[in-house]
């Protein structure tokens, strides 16, 4: 049982450090990052693309007045549009 408690604390500590780093690099408060992580926008681990995605969600919230869930949905739709555009560009003859 002690090992399980230590493992959970270790994972929570690593997650907190990743969230702090994401918050620093995206310019957002750690609580905002936690909320966007909870909504599934990014994983609670660091990735190179995550700060920009978090900042984009924050801009959508600020500029369009979206709630958190709406900003996450908009980010997902914009990413899907980008993927489809890339597929279209690859399929066009040169």
Secondary structure, DSSP 8 states (H G I E B T S, - for coil): -HHHHHHHHHHHHHHHHHHHHHHHHHT--HHHHHHHHHTTSS-SS--TTHHHHHHHHHHHHHHH---HHHHHHHHHHHHHHHHHHHHHHHHS--
